[in-house]
């Protein structure tokens, strides 16, 4: 019993945690061999001790279980192996739990970083639009134009969407469309007769949801970087749904040599698409001599 306890103790508290778990296999084999030799020697001594002192050198007087050296040795090492196996299982379970906790912390950190990056991208989208709209409203107010109250109302709706709804992970596609219409109406007031815009939304399903402020930056980009042709800025926007896919197409008059159309707005929206719809979207941008075209296919998830 003392030999079994000692051998087991050395195995589970020294050999396994200090050498086997830490993948120091050479020392584990060496020290394991020493432990085996010493324990085997002590087993032999204990058997002869029982023969000499307890049986008066009479083999027949020995306890039946002690007569076989092989049986005694096997019994000792079976106990050592079983206890060591439980120790390995316990260490493996602890390692798995620690790995899961670490993985969870890593995922939480990555999620927080993505949320911070998304918030940073959202903050960069609309300041120039607000400045332009406020300047237009200021001009209308000076002229005491009848359009001023309507413009204030539409801007209020957009600000509510920008400040509060944008924090939601997803919004109804119809809500995005409603605010696109408000945005277009504000731009119509600002551009007056120099704007020709066509916006159509077809087959929009009530349960279709997308990330907030995902489509509006494309439209804002077309107003900001579009070029007047024959005194008119032409913008064509088409939005429709097929099964679980949302298709968005927009094109505006544009001079090819004007590379500003590829400014911060499109860079930010690409980053947002990668963060929110990675491997679930397709974005094509085509810059011809007179038109700037964008085609977006989005898999709603």
Residue, then its C-alpha position, 0 to 999 in steps of 0.5 A: x500500500x505505501x509503495x502504491x500510494x508513493x508511486x501514484x503520488x509521484x505520477x499524478x503530482x510530478x511526472x504528469x503535470x510537470x513533464x507530460x502536460x508541458x510536452x517535456x517528453x524526454x524527461x518524462x520518459x527518463x524520470x518515469x523509468x527511474x520511478x518504475x525501477x525504484x517502485x519495482x525494487x521496493x515491491x520486491x523488497x516488500x514481498x521478501x519482507x513478508x516472506x522473511x518476517x511474517x512467514x518465518x521463511x515458509x512460502x506456504x505460510x504466506x498470504x495467497x495474494x502475496x505469493x505471486x510477485x507478478x500479481x502484486x506488481x501488476x496490481x500496483x501498476x494497474x492502480x497507478x495507471x487508473x489514477x493517472x488516467x483520471x488525473x489526465x482526464x481532469x487536466x484535459x477538462x480544465x484545459x478545455x474550460x480554460x481554452x473556452x474562456x479564453x476564446x470567449x474573451x477573444x470573441x468578446x474583444x473582437x466584437x467590441x472592436x467591430x462595434x467601435x469601428x462601426x460606430x466610427x464609420x457611422x460618425x463619418x458618413x453625414x456631416x457634409x449633408x447636414x451642413x449643406x441642408x442647414x445652409x439651404x434652410x438658412x437661405x430659405x429662412x432668409x427668403x421666408x420661403x414656404x418650403x422651410x417648415x417642410x424641410x425642417x420636418x423632413x430633416x427632423x425625421x432624418x436626424x431621428x433616424x441618424x441619432x437613434x435608429x442607427x444604433x439598432x443592429x437591423x431595421x426594416x427595409x421599408x424604414x430605410x426606403x422612407x428615409x431615403x425618400x425624405x433625403x431625396x426630397x431635401x436634395x430636391x429643394x436644394x438643387x431646384x431645377x438642376x436635378x433629375x432623379x428617379x427612385x423606384x422600390x419594387x417587391x419590398x417584403x415587410x419582413x425584410x431587414x437590413x443594417x441601418x444607414x446601409x443604402x443611404x450613403x450610396x445615394x448621398x455619394x451620388x449627390x456629393x460627387x455627381x456632375x451636372x451634364x447640360x446643367x442637370x444632375x441625373x440620378x437613377x435609383x432602383x431597389x427590389x427584392x428577390x427571395x432573400x436577396x436585396x438588389x440595389x442599383x444606382x447611377x449618376x452623371x459623372x466625369x470619369x477623370x473626377x476620382x473624388x467619387x471614390x472618396x471616404x463615403x464608398x470606402x466606409x460603406x465597403x468596410x461596413x459591408x465587410x463587417x456586417x455582411x462578410x461573404x454575403x454581399x456582392x458590390x460592383x462599381x463601374x466608372x464609365x465616361x459619363x456615368x458612375x454605376x453601383x450594383x449591390x446584391x445583399x443576402x439578408x441574414 
